[in-house]
Amino acid sequence: MRPFVLIALLFAFLFQTMALPLYAIGPAAPDFILLLVSYAALHERPRRSLILALVAGGLADAISIDPWGAHVLAYSAAAWVLMGPSAQSWSGSALPRALLALVAAAAAAAARAGLLWALREPPALYGPFPLGSSVAYQGILSLVAFGLLDHFRPRLLSPVYRRLQ
């Protein structure tokens, strides 16, 4: 991974751990790490974005109270949804990227909720309303986050991939 991606991942973790209560609206809370993974999956090579999803998921599992593998599965599902050629062809415009981030957030929430349901974890935050509101909030927040990350796209992408675009 490029050093700038690691720095962006560090900032996403800082936002996730320290600033999350400031951005929560009722039961909906954004997942800043998922936003970074979604952005990387739209604009990076599939293998690199999947590696970022696995690393970010493992680190998120280390600081979370969820069982090990919940975030790895969620972030990998989101990256897998966004790695397809049809998703990457829509990555140039703001509204389609927000819709793709919404789909990725839905895939991540479904994968994580399914794993927690299979492990018989208490379903306090995994009802239809909290999940739906978090997914919608993630899609809306992606408009702002992706717009901010676009400024740093040359530093985030690998040089070989930039030549292919």
N, C-alpha and C positions, 0 to 999 in steps of 0.2 A: 504494500500500500504506500501511496505517496505521503510524505510528511504533512502536507496540507490537509489530507483526508483525516489523518490521525488528530490533528489540531481541531478540525471541525467536529470530530467524534468526541473529543474532550469537552468542547463547548456544549455539545448536545447533552452530554452527561451532566455537566454543571447546571444547565437549564433544567434538566429532568429532576435533579435531586434538590436544587436550591430554589428555583423560581417557579416550580410547578404550582404551588398553592396560589400564586398571583394570577395564573392563567386559567384556573379551574372555574367553570361556570356550572354550578349545581353538581350533578354527577359526571358531567363531561369534563375530561381533562386531556390535554393534548399529549402526544407522545413525540417529543422532539427527536429522539433517536430514530424512530420510525420515519419521520420526515427526512432525515439525512439518508437513511437507507433507501427510501423511495426515490429521492433525487439521484442518488448514485445509480440505482437500477435503471432509471430512465436515460442516463447520459454516459454510462460507463460500460465496459465490456461485461458480458454476462457472468463470467467466472469471477471477475474482481468484485462485482456487486454482490454476488453470493458469498464470497469470502468476507466482505464487509458485514453482510447480514449475520453470518455465523459468529464473527468476532464481537460485533455489537450486541448480539443476543446473549452470548456467553457472559459478557461484562454486565449486561442488564440483569441477567439471572443472578450474578454474584451480589448485586446490591438490592435485589428485590426479595420480598418474602414469598413470592410464588415458587412452586417447585422447579427444580432444575430442568431446563429444556423448554419451559413455557415461552420465553422470549425468543429463544433460538428458533423454535418452530414458527412463531408468529412473524418474525422478521424475515425468515427464509421464505415463508409463504407469500409475503408481500413482495419480496424481490423476485420470486419466481413468476408472479402474475405480471410484473412490469418488465420482465426481460424479453418478452416476445417482440417480434418485429413489428406487429401492428401497434403495440404500445409505444415503441420507440419512434415510430413515424409520426405520432401525435405529440411528441415531446417539445415541439417548437412554440406552441401557442399556450397562453395562460389558462384559458378555460378548460381545454382538454386535459392539461396536466393536472388541474384541480380535480377533475372527474376521475382521472387515473389514480390520483392519490387517495380519493375516496374509495375506489374499488380496492386498492391495496390495503387501506385501513380496514375495510370490511373483511378482506381475506385474513388479515392478521388477527382481527378480533375473533373471527369464527374459529381459526385454528387454535388460538389461546384458550378460548372458552370451551372448545371441544376437548382439549387436553385436560383442563381443570375439571370438566364434568366427568371425564373418564377416570380421573384420579379421585373423584368424590370430594373435591374441595368445596367449601361453602359458596353458594352462588350469590353472594350479597351484591356484587357489582356487575353481575353478568345476566341481568334481565334484559328484555328487549329494549326498554327505554334507555337505560344507561349505555348500552352498547351502541344503539342507534344514534344517540346524541353525541357520543364520543367520536363515532365515525364521521358524522356530519361536521363536527367541530374540526376534526383533522383535515377534512377536505377544504374547509374555508381557510384554515390557517396555512394550508399549503400554498395558497395564492401569495401570501406575504413571504413565507419562508423561501419558496422557490425563486421569487423575485429578488430576494436578498442574495441567495446563493448564485444566481446567474452572473452577478458581478465578478465572482471568483471562479467561474467555470474553467477558464484556462489553467488555473492552478489545481483544480480538482481532477480534471481528466488526464489520462495518460497521453504522452506525446504521439504514440502510434495511433491511438483511437482518434485523436483530433485530425490526423492526416487522412483518415478514412472517411470523415464526414464531409 
